């Protein structure tokens, strides 16, 4: 029975990993793509505006 307890964690992790990969692949493109692209564009815009803002100490 030791071999069963040794195999369970890797099998569970493999099943979980496969589920994560399948979920990621299914969510690529389609109706979610525009929402994801808008979120990324917003984050990039915020990062650029912070980067370009003048510093308060005049440096």
Buried (B, 14 or more C-beta within 10 A) or exposed (E): EEEEEEEEEEEEEEEEEEEEEEEEEEEEEEEEEEEEEEEEEEEEEEEEEEEEEEEEEEE
